[in-house]
Amino acid sequence: MHFSEKAPQTCDATTGSCCSRCQPIVPDHAHHDHDHDEHDHHHGLGDSSLKEMLTSWHFITFCIGAVLFIAAVLMDESHPWLFWTYLLSFFLVGGEILYMAVTNLFKGHVFDENFLMGLATVGAFSIGEYPEGVAVMLFFRVGEFFQDLAVDRSRKSITQLMDIRPDFANLQSEDGEQKVNPSDVTLGSRIIVRPGEKIPLDGLIIEGRSTLDTSALTGESLPKEVGVGSDVLSGTINKTGVIIVETTKLFSESTVSKILDLVQNAGAKKAKTEQFITTFAKYYTPFVVISAALLAFLPPLLMQDALLSEWFRRSLVFLVVSCPCALVVSIPLSFFGGIGGASKNGILVKGGNFLEALNRVDTVVFDKTGTLTKGFFSVTSVRALHGNSEIEVLRLAALAEMHSNHPIAISIKRAYIDPLEAIVSDYEELAGYGVKAIIDGKTVLAGNAKLLVEHAIVHEAIDTPDTVVYVVVEGQLIGSILIADTPKEDSKQAILALKALGIQDIVMLTGDNQTAADKVAHELGITHVEAELLPHQKVEKLEVLMAQKAGKGKTVFVGDGINDAPVLARADIGIAMGGVGSDAAIEAADIVIMTDEISKVATALKIAHKTHAIVWQNIIFALGVKGAILIMGAFGIATMWEAVFGDVGVALIAVLNATRVLTHK
């Protein structure tokens, strides 16, 4: 029911969208460069105010038509003005629909819903069913209004979940403070962020202290304390103090831009169910319209007592329920709502296809370090050999690991508190083994037992569940460092939640030693462990697991998105942890969990299951009701009143059902 001054755009059903309501459900972010009038033009109600709607010419004429219809119903059947009252009411209520029907017919849109509804109601008038003709048009427009309202509110609810785009930046310059567009801020600029404002670009705090609301990015409700030297991310909200931030990234490269691009592009990656509905819609409307024509004219030609008026009336029912709006609108809305609901929980899903694929998951494969465990190793003991001191062993290891960002390297550098002073050159990271560097002219190796075997260095195996880093100088083992990592607080809960969801196989792949891997697996209740794997071996192990389940369920790999990019890419669905501030995580995976909470893997599966259930509820309900009305219409049981419910009523119920996906906690 469009009450704007501009008539809404309509589409041909053969393209999968037979009316103005059957428009793609996309985030408002995707339209931010478009004119607001165009936005209203496409979405019926759009953002026009209630006051504008109530005072519009279309609404006033509709109300007059509705009053005249009521008056006609109350008139005596022999009243001389009865027909003219119905006719005037019909044109006032449905004039806009008839106008668009004729206009679109000249454009070649034969299966446009306006044309089909106009044909059905004019047909009703032609056989003397005046009340039905006006009532069908009246309730069609009222139902269309409520459906527009439901879709519009749903779209707003979803886009509000992802409303993280900063509108401005307070740029500090020699001329004072200027309010500018975030995209105009250069690298290294200083911006002022006051309480209540969004941080517009990624940067480093150089002045002030505050607390930040990061919930829009991570789903985490607890505020984050920040001060001088703290990294801050665009899209978070400054809550308490004034801070000055030096930008470290351009707006186009900032976290908020990457997330918004990801969300906007998610709509392009449609689920198979969405693709099926689009294809189905292309054939459904023409099939029903042709069936209506055959139903109207074949029985009178083939059956002796069949009346053309009676079978024509039955065929009108087919025309009214011929638009697949209930599916074309509600199915994409369900997937978009699922993606929006996931983003509210700090889970970014790159497309409806991945959300749908999560429903078939029966195997979840985890990386260990930084995924199931905290990834923050600490040195538990140092063992020195051949007259070397423990401090010297730790110092050389810290120097060798100086340029590495691996969690093990960070823990060693953190343990050595004195300044690292030495000439370090020829640094080389040996994937799956350790590191190699020249320190003060001597070759130093730091790594695992495989590194020693690779260089034929004699050593005694250390029986411990902890990670062992051996330190070698000029081919001689001078000591070892024991490092421990512990599971995250929610890891055990996450494994239990996955088992409760019916996940059959939970596997852990790690490059760590077998003893350390078994210790973590035992704590978490994981029975299948593959340890001491190089990066390429992780891919091979994953391929073996997937080959064993060929044609069955889907396999998910959960990693940190940095060191596990090949495995994330190879899995049916790759889930990266710790996406906040990590470009690699956002690029590498199909689904990005913005925090380090492993329990959100189960949350993603629950949202996917709920979305899947709602999608199929709508498909079965819509097709079931429409099919029943078509059958009853063919036998003369259903009238045009039931047909209107089969169109706008079913569509409205399906849309309202689709919005339930947003209520997931």
Helices and strands as residue ranges (DSSP letters): G 13-15, G 28-31, H 36-42, H 50-54, H 57-74, H 82-106, H 113-126, H 130-161, E 169-173, E 176-180, G 182-184, E 190-193, E 203-207, E 210-213, H 215-218, E 224-226, E 231-232, E 237-238, E 243-247, G 251-253, H 255-266, H 272-302, H 308-320, H 325-344, E 347-349, H 352-357, G 358-360, E 361-367, I 368-372, E 378-384, H 390-400, H 407-415, E 424-430, E 434-439, E 442-447, H 449-454, E 467-473, E 476-484, H 491-500, E 505-509, H 514-524, E 528-530, H 535-548, E 554-559, H 565-570, E 573-576, H 583-588, E 591-593, H 600-634, H 640-644, I 645-649, H 650-658, G 659-663
